[in-house]
Amino acid sequence: MLVIDLKLALFLFLLLLAGAFWLVW
């Protein structure tokens, strides 16, 4: 359960980071 939450949080963080790079690019 905790591992899944961490993976989901990491996925959302990477998605947000990718979105930020896409906006800057």
C-alpha positions as CSV (number, residue, x, y, z in Angstrom):
1,M,0.0,0.0,0.0
2,L,2.7,2.4,1.0
3,V,4.9,1.4,-1.9
4,I,2.0,2.0,-4.3
5,D,1.4,5.4,-2.9
6,L,5.1,6.2,-3.3
7,K,5.1,5.0,-6.9
8,L,2.0,7.0,-7.6
9,A,3.6,10.1,-6.0
10,L,6.8,9.6,-8.0
11,F,4.8,9.2,-11.2
12,L,2.8,12.4,-10.6
13,F,6.0,14.2,-9.8
14,L,7.7,13.1,-13.0
15,L,4.6,13.9,-15.0
16,L,4.6,17.4,-13.5
17,L,8.3,17.8,-14.2
18,A,7.9,16.7,-17.8
19,G,5.0,19.1,-18.2
20,A,7.2,21.9,-16.8
21,F,10.0,21.1,-19.2
22,W,7.5,20.9,-22.1
23,L,6.1,24.4,-21.2
24,V,9.6,25.8,-21.0
25,W,10.6,24.2,-24.3
